[in-house]
Amino acid sequence: MSHFDFSPEEAFALLQRLVAVRSYPGEEAAVQQVVATWLQEQGLIPEFQPTANGQPNVLARIENGPGPTLLLNGHVDTVLAVEGWNCDPWQGERRDDYFYGLGAGDMKAGVVVNMLVARELARHKSAWRGTLIFSSVTDEEAYSQGAHALLATGLQADACIVTEPSFDQAIIGAPGKVLIRARATGKAAHGFYPWQGINAAIELARFIAQVCDAVPPLHHPRIPSSQTVLSFHSGSAQYVITLPEQAEALITRQIVPGETAEQVVEKLQDFANSLQSPAHFTFAVEPPYYPSFEFAEPDHRFTRAFCTASQQVLGAAVPFGYVPGVSDANLFNGQAGIPCFYWGPRCGNFHQCQEWVDLATIAPCASVIAETARQFLQ
Ligand SMILES: [Zn+2]
């Protein structure tokens, strides 16, 4: 039993409205307007917050006297639509309890949960005290400019739930990630006399062919991690018989607690030196950067509130787990130190065609989060 019940049909209607508005990173303003208008219609006071990607976050603070502060967070941007959708990705298609649509699960359903929870807590202020902050951010699928803007205001919160899709376990830890541009500089020469120059393509190719074995991701007992090479470029776009002087590769590496970008660069540089290449290697860290995060505190008031609430609503406490994926939870917890986990409606095929959300999980998810908020905000 929860103090809060939600209408699955209202949740679905709201989800359809959000999915219908295309919101690739860099074009979230239109869907944020839909979110803000709805909040206003429900009696909340939405604010637009500028972000570095030029598109606003939407915030709504519900102040209810002294007490703790809880942040509810979700992102409204989606990845780009890939080929192969069976329906219009923005129109979506409902089949029984499944709704197919771009961003339906990742994570407009989670944003709907937060909208509904914010309204219910605003309507039932006698049941809790403190502050609830609703936040709908931009750019999570690219550079997380929305979450960075939110944190740059000096936001103080005692706990945070990100409603990313993960219904069967709440995610309390994940690796961070660092993106590194590796550059090799050689020496140009006529291509028929390669011994007169230094071929940057060959030198960097030797490096990237071995780097994942030579500088493997660090092992962590709970947090998975990986590393790979994303791109490799060398030579001029036009065909000429010239030895390439420059070569570049992008390496993405997941980092575990205690590991920093500086340490990674140092290891890559050491491995490059060990190759005794005639080329010169440099390494630069590029955005986006995410620290790893872990919030594994079973006795924390926030953890206990969530366990009790999920037990009451779902009949069993939601277990905790770890994923290899990176999200804004990495910033809220790993950077800002806010106790945080993510949990939201059940979803599948995200970042692919036929992305779906299980509509039967949206209202129960809202009930659990509203009840968690009520118990934590005391
Ligand atoms: Zn997401």
Residues whose N, C-alpha, C, O or C-beta is under 5 A from the ligand:
A	BS01	ZN	D106 M107 E164
